[in-house]
Amino acid sequence: MKSFAIISIGLLFYAATLPAVAAGGGEPVKRELQLIYLFDGDQPEYIFRIGQSGFRSIASLKEHLATWPAGSELTWAPGCVRLGNEPLLSSEKEMKDFRRFLSDRGIAFILIPSG
C-alpha cells in the first residue's frame, strides 16, 4: 500500500509540473532553462533542463515549449564558462531562431548574460 501512495504522490507531482496547456488550463508558466554538461564520453554532451525534464536537442526543447500558453516566461542564465559547441550559445543563428520561435508563441525569453 505504501508503494501505491508513493506512486500516487509522484503522479500528482508530475501533473502539477506539466505546462498549463498540457494539463488542460491556459495559465502562463514561468520556468528556468539550464544547460547540463555530461562528461561521460570523449566529447561533452549537452542537455537542456527545465524543472525535472531534459531535452537532448533544440528541436525537442521547442516541441515542449510549443505546449506553453502565450504569456509564459522562460529565463536562462547560462553563465560565462564555455567548452565550445554548446547548443544555442555557440551559434548566433540558432539563438536568433530560438528567440523568434518563442516570440511567435508569445513566450517571453529572458536571457541573463554572464558578466
Secondary structure as UniProt FT lines:
FT   HELIX           2..17
FT   TURN            20..24
FT   STRAND          30..38
FT   STRAND          45..50
FT   TURN            51..52
FT   STRAND          53..55
FT   HELIX           58..65
FT   TURN            66..67
FT   TURN            70..71
FT   STRAND          73..76
FT   TURN            87..90
FT   HELIX           92..104
FT   TURN            105..106
FT   STRAND          108..111
//
